[in-house]
Amino acid sequence: MAGGGDALTGLRFGVLTCSTTRTVADDLSGDALEQGIQAAGGRVVARSLVADDQQQISDILQGWADAATVDVLLTTGGTGLGPHDVTPEATRAVAAREVPGLAELLRLRGLEKTPHAALSRGVAVTCGKTLIINLPGSPAGAREGLAVLLPLLAHAAAIMAGGGHH
């Protein structure tokens, strides 16, 4: 994965798969994120799979952020136009501030691979000292999104933890 090595050393990650149709056994997008995070030197300290239910998703996001368990929380799934795709709404419900540049960057870079990236409604927000970013539900989309984010996550987490700009 691009930017591998130790780009994320010391960062604690949460991975939340939002899907009514997947099970832990076939959570390929969550697996792809966990493998990519570990390859880049990060640690996945929280991982779960939840149905496409706005309140349940929000509760998990808020709980992980409130517990200061994770520095970066990546969701996968539920960002499309389907009637059950509610991850962006659940994420906005816990947001202190939006980080629109990250969502814009993910869509822009995704368009290099597929025109369907324009249909993603994923958002990026802060909740406490946790950065929450919605990624696509496909394993390829999740992997590609993580690759786009890798050069930015350590700096973003350092700023959110009170560090200055470098």
N, C-alpha and C positions, 0 to 999 in steps of 0.2 A: 504494500500500500504506500502511496506517495507520502513523503514526510515521515516515514517510519522512524526506527531507531528509538530515541528517547525523547521525542518531541513532547510527550505528555507526562514525563516522570513526575510523580508526586500527586497528580490529579486523580481525584476520586469521581467515578462516573456511576450514574444510574442509567439503566436501559429499561424502558417500559414499552412493551409491545401492546398496541391497542387493536384488538381484533376479536370479532365474534366467531370467526371461522377457524382460527388457528388454535393449536394446543401447544403446550410446552415442548412436546416431542417434535413438532414440525414448525417451530419458530425460527425459520431460516434467517429472517431479517435481524432478529435479536442476536442470533448466533454470529452473523456477519459483523454486526456492530461490536460485540464483545471481542471477537478475534482481532478486529482492526484496532480497537482501543489497546488491547494487550500488546499487539505488535508495535505500537507507537510508544509503549512505556507507561500507559495509564492503567489504573486498577478499576475494575467493575466491582463495586461494593454493594450494589443493590440492583436486582433484576426481577422483573415480574411481567406477567401477561394479564391483561384485563380485557373484559368485553367492551365493545363500543358503547359505553354508557358514560355520558358527560359527567355526571356526579361522581361516579367511581374513579374516573380518570383524574378529575380535579382533586379528589381526596388523596389519591396516591401522590400526585405532584406536590400538593401542599404539605403532606406529611413528610416526604423526603426532604423538602426544602426547610421546613420548620425544625427538623431534627438535625439540620446541618450535616446530613449524612453524605451528601454529594456536592461536588463543585459544579459539575456539568451533568444535566439530565437530558438524555436523548430519548425522544419517543419515536416509534416507528409504526406507521399505519394510521388510518383514519383521517387522512388529509385531503382526500379527493372530493368528488361531487356526489357520492352516493348518499342515500338517505340516512345511513348509519355512521357516516364519517363526521365525527364530532370532536376530534382531537384538538383542532385549533380553538374551538369555543371553550373546551375544558381548560386549555392552556391560558387563554385570555382571562378566564375567571379567577386565576390565581396570580395574575401578573401585577407586579409593581410598575414595571416599565417595559415597553416593547423595544426590541432591537431590530428594526425593519431591514437594516443593511444585510444582516445574515440571511434572512428569508429571501431577500431580493437576490443575493449572491447565489444561493442554492438553486433558485429558479433559473437564473441566467446561465449558470454552468450546466444545469440539467438540460437546458434547451440545446446544448451542444451535442447531446446524446439522443434526445427524443423531443418532438414537439409537444408531447403529452405533459412535459414538465410545466407548461404554462397553466395547466389545470390544477396544480398543487395549491392548496390553501394554507400550507404550513406557515407557522409563525415562530418567532424567537422572542423570548421575554426573560426578564429577571424576576425572581421571587426570593426575597431575602438576599443571601449571598450565593444563590444558585442560578446558573444560566440554564434555561430550558429551551430546547430546540426541537421542532417537529421535523422528522424525516419521512420519506416515502415508506410504504409498507413492503415494497418488493426488495428482495435481498440485494439486487444490483443497485437500485436506487438508494438504499440505505448505505451501502459500501461507497458509492460515488459521492453521496452527501458528506459522509465522514471524511473522505479524502479532501474535499473542498474546505472543510472546517479545521482540519489538523493544524495548518499554519497559524490559526487565529486563537485557538482555545486556551493555550497556556497564558497568553497575554491577556485575554479577556478575563480569565479566572483571577489572575494576579490583580488586575484593576478592581474587580468586584470585591476582592479580599482587602482592599484598602491600599494596594500598592499604586505607585505613580505610573505615568506613561513612560515608556522607554524610548 
